[in-house]
Amino acid sequence: MSTPRSTRRWELLFCAFAGHATFAPDDPTLSDRLHGTTGVGEAWRCLRCGDFALGPALATGPTSAAPKILRGKALRQVVIVRVLAVERLIRALLLALAAWGVWKFRDEQLSLQAVFDRDLPLLRQSGFRVDEMSLVHTVEKALAAPPSTLALLVAALGAYAVLELIEAAGLWLLKRWGEYFAVVATSVFLPLEVYDLANGVTITRVLTFAVNVAAVVYLLVSKRLFGLRGGRAAYEAERRGEQLLDLERAAATRPT
């Protein structure tokens, strides 16, 4: 049973970086379907991409001991989930950087206030309409914030960064708990993002909200979380159904 190479591009890409995954089952029928002989030696079919790879099989044993290789839809999901993990990691780094910035600002707040009080009147006298600039009002509010408020902001940003880092780790490692954690953690903040959008629509807010909603929906549906579409049992059955050994066993027993 062969699959067109055009439909196996992810499998071929993974094999190009990670190498082929070959296995010699002790079932003679399956072994014959996976094994081949060439002019330069034996070859075994890769359990991921299905192509023949020269050399002896990397492992051998009973069919039940064969490695579970991600392929087909499951492999495509790995790519999407890990892209999402990288996006969460970037968020964690940005939040940690923001927390560090607020902390440094807290330490320098008094000196910055003195500079602001000294230079702002000079800008007004020069004719600049600084009082109409939203940035100036933002800075004034930040300088007027008590140190305790800034400390709470640092703690909140730090906690959010840790949350995103946990999401990134769980998703990158392809852990089931990581998928649940990502869905719950992301969903908790969606109402706040809706509130932000209600106060003012910006490209950043719209993109952030869209990415988070798409991530939640994708994980819920594709990973069958919280019992959706048959739950974990159906998800595992779907993954098993894509194993090359299972496909070859079904082809071998099919009536001719």
The 8 nearest C-alpha neighbors of each residue, nearest first, counted from 0:
[[1, 247, 2, 250, 246, 32, 49, 243],
 [2, 0, 3, 49, 50, 4, 247, 48],
 [1, 3, 4, 0, 6, 7, 49, 5],
 [4, 2, 5, 6, 1, 7, 8, 49],
 [3, 5, 7, 6, 2, 8, 11, 48],
 [4, 6, 3, 7, 8, 2, 9, 11],
 [5, 7, 4, 3, 8, 2, 9, 71],
 [8, 6, 4, 10, 5, 9, 11, 48],
 [7, 9, 11, 10, 6, 5, 12, 4],
 [10, 8, 12, 11, 7, 13, 75, 74],
 [11, 9, 48, 7, 13, 12, 8, 47],
 [12, 10, 14, 8, 9, 13, 48, 15],
 [11, 13, 9, 15, 14, 10, 8, 16],
 [14, 12, 10, 16, 15, 11, 17, 9],
 [13, 15, 18, 11, 17, 19, 16, 12],
 [14, 16, 12, 13, 18, 17, 11, 19],
 [17, 15, 13, 14, 18, 12, 11, 19],
 [18, 16, 14, 13, 15, 19, 12, 20],
 [19, 17, 14, 15, 16, 20, 13, 45],
 [18, 20, 14, 45, 21, 17, 52, 47],
 [19, 21, 45, 46, 47, 18, 22, 57],
 [22, 20, 45, 56, 57, 46, 43, 44],
 [21, 23, 58, 56, 59, 57, 24, 65],
 [22, 24, 59, 56, 30, 58, 25, 60],
 [25, 23, 60, 62, 26, 61, 30, 59],
 [24, 26, 61, 60, 27, 23, 30, 62],
 [25, 27, 24, 29, 28, 30, 62, 61],
 [28, 26, 30, 29, 25, 31, 24, 32],
 [29, 27, 31, 30, 26, 32, 251, 248],
 [30, 28, 32, 31, 26, 27, 33, 248],
 [29, 31, 27, 33, 32, 28, 24, 34],
 [30, 32, 34, 28, 29, 33, 27, 35],
 [33, 31, 29, 30, 34, 28, 247, 35],
 [32, 34, 44, 30, 31, 43, 29, 35],
 [35, 33, 43, 31, 32, 30, 42, 44],
 [34, 36, 42, 41, 43, 37, 33, 31],
 [37, 35, 41, 42, 40, 38, 34, 39],
 [38, 36, 40, 39, 41, 35, 42, 53],
 [37, 39, 40, 36, 41, 42, 35, 53],
 [40, 38, 37, 41, 36, 53, 54, 42],
 [41, 39, 37, 38, 36, 42, 54, 53],
 [40, 42, 36, 54, 35, 37, 53, 55],
 [41, 43, 53, 35, 52, 54, 51, 36],
 [44, 42, 34, 51, 52, 33, 21, 56],
 [43, 45, 51, 33, 50, 49, 52, 21],
 [44, 46, 21, 49, 20, 47, 19, 50],
 [45, 47, 20, 243, 49, 21, 48, 44],
 [48, 46, 45, 70, 49, 10, 68, 20],
 [47, 49, 10, 50, 11, 45, 46, 7],
 [48, 50, 45, 44, 46, 47, 51, 1],
 [51, 49, 44, 45, 48, 52, 43, 46],
 [50, 52, 44, 43, 42, 45, 53, 49],
 [53, 51, 42, 43, 44, 50, 54, 45],
 [52, 54, 42, 41, 51, 43, 40, 55],
 [55, 53, 42, 41, 52, 56, 40, 43],
 [54, 56, 57, 42, 41, 43, 53, 21],
 [57, 55, 21, 22, 58, 23, 43, 54],
 [56, 58, 21, 22, 55, 20, 59, 23],
 [59, 57, 22, 56, 23, 21, 60, 65],
 [60, 58, 23, 22, 24, 56, 57, 61],
 [59, 61, 24, 25, 64, 62, 23, 58],
 [62, 60, 25, 63, 64, 24, 65, 26],
 [61, 63, 24, 65, 64, 60, 25, 26],
 [62, 64, 61, 65, 60, 66, 24, 67],
 [65, 63, 62, 61, 60, 66, 59, 24],
 [64, 66, 62, 63, 67, 22, 61, 60],
 [67, 65, 68, 64, 22, 63, 20, 46],
 [68, 66, 65, 69, 242, 239, 46, 64],
 [67, 69, 66, 47, 70, 46, 242, 20],
 [70, 68, 74, 73, 67, 47, 71, 238],
 [69, 71, 74, 73, 47, 68, 10, 72],
 [70, 72, 74, 73, 75, 241, 69, 7],
 [71, 73, 75, 74, 76, 70, 238, 241],
 [74, 72, 76, 75, 71, 70, 69, 77],
 [73, 75, 70, 77, 69, 76, 72, 71],
 [76, 74, 72, 78, 77, 73, 71, 79],
 [75, 77, 73, 79, 74, 78, 80, 72],
 [78, 76, 74, 80, 75, 79, 81, 73],
 [77, 79, 75, 81, 76, 80, 82, 74],
 [80, 78, 76, 82, 81, 77, 83, 75],
 [81, 79, 83, 77, 82, 78, 76, 170],
 [82, 80, 84, 171, 83, 78, 79, 77],
 [81, 83, 85, 79, 84, 80, 78, 86],
 [82, 84, 80, 86, 81, 85, 87, 79],
 [85, 83, 167, 81, 87, 82, 170, 86],
 [86, 84, 88, 82, 87, 83, 81, 89],
 [85, 87, 83, 89, 84, 88, 82, 90],
 [88, 86, 90, 84, 167, 85, 89, 163],
 [87, 89, 85, 91, 90, 86, 167, 164],
 [90, 88, 92, 86, 91, 87, 93, 85],
 [89, 91, 87, 93, 88, 92, 94, 86],
 [90, 92, 160, 88, 94, 163, 89, 93],
 [91, 93, 95, 89, 90, 94, 96, 88],
 [94, 92, 96, 90, 95, 91, 97, 89],
 [95, 93, 97, 91, 160, 96, 92, 156],
 [94, 96, 98, 92, 97, 93, 160, 157],
 [97, 95, 93, 99, 94, 98, 92, 100],
 [96, 98, 94, 100, 99, 95, 93, 101],
 [99, 97, 153, 95, 101, 156, 100, 96],
 [98, 100, 102, 96, 97, 101, 103, 95],
 [99, 101, 97, 103, 102, 98, 104, 96],
 [102, 100, 104, 98, 103, 99, 105, 97],
 [103, 101, 105, 99, 104, 100, 98, 153],
 [102, 104, 100, 106, 105, 101, 99, 107],
 [103, 105, 101, 107, 102, 106, 108, 100],
 [106, 104, 102, 108, 103, 107, 101, 146],
 [105, 107, 103, 104, 108, 102, 109, 101],
 [108, 106, 104, 105, 110, 109, 111, 103],
 [107, 109, 105, 111, 104, 110, 106, 112],
 [110, 108, 112, 111, 107, 113, 106, 142],
 [109, 111, 113, 112, 107, 108, 114, 115],
 [112, 110, 114, 108, 113, 109, 115, 107],
 [113, 111, 109, 115, 110, 114, 116, 108],
 [112, 114, 110, 116, 111, 115, 117, 109],
 [115, 113, 111, 117, 112, 116, 118, 110],
 [114, 116, 112, 118, 117, 113, 119, 111],
 [117, 115, 113, 114, 119, 118, 112, 120],
 [116, 118, 114, 115, 119, 113, 120, 121],
 [117, 119, 121, 115, 120, 116, 114, 122],
 [118, 120, 122, 121, 115, 116, 117, 123],
 [121, 119, 123, 122, 118, 124, 117, 116],
 [122, 120, 124, 118, 119, 123, 125, 117],
 [121, 123, 125, 119, 120, 124, 127, 118],
 [122, 124, 120, 121, 125, 126, 127, 119],
 [125, 123, 121, 126, 122, 120, 127, 119],
 [126, 124, 122, 123, 127, 121, 120, 128],
 [125, 127, 124, 123, 128, 122, 129, 121],
 [128, 126, 129, 123, 125, 122, 124, 130],
 [129, 127, 130, 131, 126, 123, 132, 122],
 [128, 130, 132, 131, 127, 123, 135, 122],
 [129, 131, 128, 132, 135, 136, 133, 123],
 [130, 132, 129, 128, 133, 135, 136, 134],
 [133, 131, 129, 134, 135, 130, 136, 128],
 [132, 134, 136, 135, 137, 131, 130, 129],
 [135, 133, 137, 132, 136, 138, 139, 129],
 [134, 136, 138, 137, 133, 132, 139, 129],
 [137, 135, 139, 133, 134, 138, 140, 132],
 [138, 136, 134, 140, 135, 139, 133, 141],
 [137, 139, 141, 135, 140, 136, 142, 134],
 [138, 140, 136, 142, 137, 141, 143, 135],
 [141, 139, 143, 137, 138, 142, 136, 144],
 [142, 140, 138, 144, 143, 139, 137, 149],
 [143, 141, 139, 140, 144, 138, 112, 108],
 [142, 144, 140, 141, 139, 145, 138, 112],
 [143, 145, 141, 142, 140, 148, 146, 149],
 [144, 146, 147, 148, 143, 149, 142, 141],
 [147, 145, 149, 148, 150, 105, 144, 108],
 [148, 146, 150, 145, 149, 151, 144, 152],
 [149, 147, 151, 150, 146, 145, 152, 144],
 [148, 150, 152, 146, 151, 147, 153, 105],
 [151, 149, 147, 153, 152, 148, 146, 154],
 [150, 152, 154, 148, 149, 153, 155, 147],
 [153, 151, 149, 155, 150, 154, 156, 148],
 [152, 154, 98, 150, 156, 151, 155, 157],
 [155, 153, 151, 157, 152, 156, 158, 150],
 [156, 154, 152, 158, 157, 153, 151, 159],
 [155, 157, 159, 153, 98, 158, 154, 94],
 [156, 158, 160, 154, 159, 155, 95, 98],
 [159, 157, 161, 155, 160, 156, 154, 162],
 [158, 160, 162, 156, 157, 161, 155, 163],
 [159, 161, 91, 157, 163, 94, 162, 158],
 [162, 160, 164, 158, 159, 163, 165, 157],
 [163, 161, 159, 165, 160, 164, 158, 166],
 [162, 164, 166, 160, 91, 165, 161, 87],
 [163, 165, 161, 167, 166, 162, 91, 88],
 [166, 164, 168, 162, 167, 163, 169, 161],
 [165, 167, 163, 169, 181, 164, 168, 177],
 [166, 168, 84, 164, 87, 170, 165, 88],
 [169, 167, 165, 171, 170, 166, 172, 164],
 [170, 168, 177, 166, 172, 174, 167, 171],
 [169, 171, 173, 177, 167, 84, 172, 168],
 [170, 172, 81, 168, 173, 84, 169, 167],
 [171, 173, 169, 170, 174, 168, 177, 81],
 [174, 172, 170, 171, 169, 175, 177, 77],
 [175, 173, 177, 176, 169, 172, 170, 178],
 [174, 176, 178, 177, 179, 173, 169, 170],
 [177, 175, 179, 174, 178, 180, 169, 181],
 [176, 178, 169, 180, 174, 170, 175, 179],
 [177, 179, 181, 175, 176, 180, 170, 182],
 [180, 178, 176, 182, 181, 177, 183, 175],
 [179, 181, 177, 183, 178, 182, 184, 176],
 [180, 182, 178, 184, 166, 179, 183, 185],
 [183, 181, 179, 215, 185, 180, 184, 186],
 [182, 184, 186, 180, 185, 181, 179, 187],
 [185, 183, 181, 187, 186, 182, 180, 188],
 [184, 186, 182, 187, 183, 188, 181, 211],
 [185, 187, 183, 189, 188, 184, 182, 215],
 [188, 186, 184, 185, 189, 183, 190, 191],
 [187, 189, 191, 186, 190, 185, 192, 184],
 [188, 190, 192, 186, 191, 187, 193, 185],
 [191, 189, 193, 192, 188, 194, 187, 186],
 [192, 190, 194, 188, 193, 189, 195, 187],
 [191, 193, 195, 189, 194, 190, 196, 208],
 [192, 194, 190, 196, 191, 195, 197, 189],
 [195, 193, 191, 197, 192, 196, 190, 198],
 [196, 194, 192, 198, 197, 193, 191, 199],
 [197, 195, 200, 193, 199, 198, 194, 192],
 [196, 198, 194, 195, 199, 193, 200, 192],
 [199, 197, 195, 196, 194, 200, 193, 201],
 [198, 200, 196, 197, 195, 201, 204, 194],
 [199, 201, 196, 204, 205, 202, 197, 198],
 [202, 200, 204, 203, 205, 199, 196, 206],
 [201, 203, 205, 204, 206, 200, 207, 208],
 [204, 202, 206, 201, 205, 207, 208, 200],
 [205, 203, 207, 201, 206, 202, 208, 196],
 [204, 206, 202, 208, 203, 207, 209, 201],
 [207, 205, 209, 203, 208, 204, 202, 210],
 [208, 206, 204, 210, 209, 205, 203, 211],
 [207, 209, 205, 211, 206, 210, 204, 212],
 [208, 210, 206, 212, 207, 211, 213, 205],
 [211, 209, 213, 207, 208, 212, 214, 206],
 [210, 212, 214, 208, 213, 209, 207, 215],
 [211, 213, 215, 209, 214, 210, 208, 216],
 [212, 214, 210, 216, 211, 215, 217, 209],
 [215, 213, 211, 217, 212, 216, 210, 218],
 [216, 214, 212, 182, 218, 217, 213, 219],
 [217, 215, 219, 213, 214, 218, 220, 212],
 [218, 216, 214, 220, 215, 219, 221, 213],
 [217, 219, 215, 222, 221, 220, 216, 214],
 [220, 218, 224, 216, 223, 217, 222, 221],
 [219, 221, 223, 217, 218, 222, 216, 227],
 [220, 222, 218, 223, 217, 219, 76, 224],
 [221, 223, 218, 224, 220, 219, 234, 231],
 [224, 222, 227, 230, 220, 219, 221, 228],
 [223, 225, 219, 226, 222, 227, 230, 231],
 [226, 224, 227, 230, 223, 219, 179, 231],
 [230, 227, 225, 224, 229, 223, 228, 231],
 [226, 228, 223, 230, 229, 224, 225, 220],
 [229, 227, 223, 230, 226, 233, 220, 224],
 [230, 228, 233, 227, 226, 232, 231, 223],
 [226, 231, 229, 223, 227, 232, 233, 228],
 [230, 232, 234, 233, 235, 223, 229, 226],
 [233, 231, 235, 234, 230, 236, 229, 237],
 [234, 232, 229, 236, 231, 235, 230, 237],
 [233, 235, 231, 237, 232, 236, 230, 223],
 [236, 234, 238, 232, 237, 233, 231, 239],
 [235, 237, 233, 239, 238, 234, 240, 232],
 [238, 236, 234, 240, 235, 239, 233, 241],
 [237, 239, 235, 240, 236, 241, 234, 73],
 [240, 238, 236, 241, 242, 237, 235, 245],
 [239, 241, 237, 238, 242, 236, 245, 246],
 [240, 242, 239, 238, 243, 71, 70, 237],
 [243, 241, 245, 239, 244, 240, 246, 68],
 [242, 244, 246, 245, 46, 247, 241, 47],
 [245, 243, 247, 246, 242, 248, 46, 29],
 [246, 244, 248, 242, 243, 247, 249, 240],
 [245, 247, 243, 249, 244, 248, 250, 242],
 [248, 246, 250, 244, 249, 245, 251, 243],
 [247, 249, 245, 251, 250, 246, 244, 252],
 [248, 250, 246, 252, 247, 251, 253, 245],
 [251, 249, 247, 253, 248, 252, 246, 0],
 [252, 250, 248, 249, 253, 247, 28, 29],
 [253, 251, 249, 250, 254, 248, 247, 255],
 [252, 254, 250, 251, 249, 255, 248, 247],
 [255, 253, 252, 251, 250, 249, 248, 247],
 [254, 253, 252, 251, 250, 249, 0, 248]]
